[in-house]
Amino acid sequence: MPPLDASQIRNHRLDLMIVLFPLRIEMDLVLKSMQPFLQEFKFEMNQQELFGRHVFQIESLDGSCLIYFAQTGLGKVESALWTQRWIEHLPKTIVETRIETPIESTTDKLSHPSDENTQKTDELNKFFQVIGCGSCASLQDTLKTGDVLVIHEIIEHDFKQRFISRPAPIFKTNANELFPVHDDEKFTSIGHDRFQFHHGRIASGDEDIVSLERRKSLGQESGALAVAWESAGLARACRLQKVPYFEIRAVTDLGQNADLDQFKRQLPQSMENLSHILLLHFKRLLNL
């Protein structure tokens, strides 16, 4: 593809998305479900290894859209560290090859502050977004296994302060701007009655919720629809880098009497359902 100049960036002629998953199996299952879409619209997909992890680069036929699928790992810390690494690395080393004026990473900007660097970073963020994806456990009876949740708010439920009393940290995502829900769209029909679409708050903390008692208490305390480990880590990294983001999660268990075998059995269907919502986002963005 020919390089892009600064005017093309400002005119929003390139969309860059980084789609992040805690587990490689989650990423593989979603990519598998997306293959018919990628083939129909002639997206080109290439695989490479960066920092010891596999990254999938997906590019539209006209070069106007670049999508990267990558893994972060389990837990909030791994999620934050790897999200920051992908945000800093992918735009600098890959997008830079297609832009006549190189874009410096946010790390360079912090080390060598200048108005020029700030302008380049701002231009990059205009067409750059991060989407966190993966599985979650339901905390409310309204969510069943296989249902999909677009996350507007994240509450970090395991951030416990004993010496002072403060509310748990809450992070608002950019879902309202990046994935608006319109009244005239029937999201519940996307999965042909196989699953329901929800949007709202998720709880984040490095804790498996496997008992009914804990499920009830966390659901009441947090006001969240579901729970996952990594969400707060992704939110902190994206806020630090000033990159728009939101999350899509699919329910694999109900947060009670769950085990690894149940998770493995449900995961393929849940990730297929998640891919429907992710594809809806891609189609909106590309006007397909």
N, C-alpha and C positions, 0 to 999 in steps of 0.2 A: 504494500500500500504506500502511496506517496506521503511525504511528511505533511503535517498540518501546521499552518502558521497561527499567530496569535489571534488574528481576526476570526478564524474558524472556531477557536476556543471560546471567544467572547460571544459568538453567535450560537453557541451551544450545538455545534454540529457533531460532537462526539459525546457519547454517554459511556461512562466507566462505572461498573459495579463490581464489588467484591462480595461474594456470597460465602459465608463462613459457617462451618459445621464443627461441632465438638468431635464427632466420630467419623472416621473414614467410611464406615459402612453406611452411615446416613447420607453422606455425600454421594457415594456410588449408587445408592438406590434412587435418589432424586435424579441424578444424571441419566440413569437407565430409563426412568419414566419420561424424561424430556426428549429422548432420541427422535421420536416421530416429529415433534415440533422443529427440532434443529434441522432435520433432513428436509422437511417441507419448505422451510424458509431459507434453506441453503446456508446455514451457519457452519463455519469451519471450526472444528475443535482439535486442539493440540494439547498434549500432556508433556509436562516437564517436571524436573525435581529441583526444588529450591530449599536450602537449609535442611535437607534430609526428608522433606515432605513433598508429596505429589500435588501439583497445581495444574488445573485444567483451564486453558485459555480458550474462550469461545468468542468468535468474531463474526459480525453480520457481513453479508455479501458486499454491501457498499462501504464497509469500514466505519460506519457511524456508531457502532456499539461494540464495546469490549466488555466481556463478563468473565470474571475469574472465580473459580471455585477452589477453596482451600480449606484446610483443617486447622483448628485452634488447639484441640485437646480438651481434657476434662477439667472442670473447676473454674472458679472466677479468676484466679491468678494466671493460669495457663491461657485462658480466654483473653485477658487484658494484654498479656505479653505478646501473644501471637497476633492478635488484632492490630496492635501497634506496629509490629514488624511488617505485616502485610501492607498496612496503610503507608508506611514509609518506603517500603521496597518496591512494590509493584508499579506505582505511578512513576517513580523516578527512573527505574531501569528499563521499563517496557514502553510506557507511553512516551517517554523522552525520545525514543528512537523514531517516533512519528511526528515530533514537534520541532520546528526549525529552531526556536529559542528554547533551550533546555529548561525544564522545571526543576527547581531544587527541592529537596525533601524538607519536611518541617524540622528535622534534626539540624540540617544546614542552616535553616532560618534562625533557630534558637542560638546556634553557635556563632553566626555572623549576621546579626540583625541588620536589615536595610529595607528601605521602602520598596526596592525592586523585588526583593525576595517575598515580601508580604504580598505584593500585587500578583506574583506568579502563583503563590499558594492560594490566594483568593480565587484566581481564575480556575485553578485546578478543582477547587471544591465546588464550583458552580455545576460541574458535570460529573461529580464523584459522589457515590453513595455506598454505604456498607449495609448488607442485609444479613442478619444472623438467622440461622435456621437450625432445626433439630427437633428432638423429641421433648415431651414434658409430661408431667403427671397432673391429672385433674384434681382440683381442690373443691369444686362445686358440682352438685348433682346435675347441673345444666350441661356439663361437658361430658361426653362419652368417648370411649376409645375410638380413635380415627378422626375425631373432630379437629379442626384447624383454627388456630388463634393468631390474629395479627395483633401485635403488642404495642399499645400506646403508652404504657407506663410500667416501670420496673421498680419494685420495692425490695431492698436488700435485707432479707428477714434475719440473717444470722450476724448482723452487725450489732453486737450487744455491748452497750456501755453501762458499767456498774456504778461508777463514781458520780456520774451526772445523768440526768434524765433528759434524753432527747429523742425525737421520733426517728424511726429507721430511715436511712437515706432513700430518696425516691428520685428516679430519673425519668424524664419525659422523653420519649423517642420522637422522631420526625414522621411518624406514620400518618398524621393528619395531612401533611403536605405531600409525602411521597406515595401514600396509598390511601387516598380519600375514599370514604364509603358514601356512595350516592344512593338516595332513596329509590331511584328508578332501576337499580341493579339488584337482581335476585341472586344473592350470593349462595343462598341455601340450595339452589338448583345446580351449582357448579359440579358437585359430586354426584349428581343424579340420585339423590337421596341416600348415598352411601355415608355421607358425613355432613355435619353442620359447620357453618362458618361463624366465628365469634371474633370480637375485638374488645380489648380492655387491658387490665393489669395482670402482670405475672410476678410471682415472688421468686427471688433469686437467692440461693445459698448453697453451700457445699454440704448438703445433707439429703440422703435418700428418705423419702416419705413413704413408709410401707405399712403404717398402722392406721386404723380408722380414727383412733383418738388423736393422734398427731395431725392427721389430715384435717379434722374438724377444728382443732385449736389454731393451726396455721391459717386455714381459710378464714376464720373469724378475725384473727389478729391482723392479717395482712390485707383483707378485702380483695385478694387476688383470685382470679379464675383458675390459675394453674401454677405449677412450680417447676423450675429448672435450675441447674447449678450455675450456668455460665453467664446469664444475661447481664448481671451487674458489671462483670469484667469487661464485656464488650462495650457497655454504655460508658464506662469510665475512660476507656481508650479512645472512643470516638469523640467524646466531649473534649478530652485533652487535645486531640488533633483537629478539632473543629470540623469534623466530617459528618454530614447528615447520615442518619441510620434508623433502621427499625428492625423488628424481629418477626419471624413467622415460625410458630411452633405447632407440632401435631401431637395429639394425646396418644400415648402408648399404654398408659395404665391409669387406674383410678386412685392411686396413692394409698392403697390398702391391700394387704395380702398379696403384694406383687413379688415376683421373683424374676431371675434372669431369663429363664425359659419363656415366661409369658412375654417379657420384653422382646425377645428375639422373634417370637411368633407374630406379634402385632406390628413390629417395626416396618416390614415391607409395605403393608397396606397404609400405615400412617404416613410414610414418606411419599407414597404415590399420591395420597390426598394433598399433602403439602405442596407437591409439584404443581397441582392444578392452580393453587393460589399464586405461587411464584410465577407461573407462566402467564397468568392474568396480568401481573405487574409488568412483565416483559412486554406483553402485547400492547398494553396501554402506553408504555414508554415509547415503543416503536411505531405506534399507530397501525397495528396489524389487525 
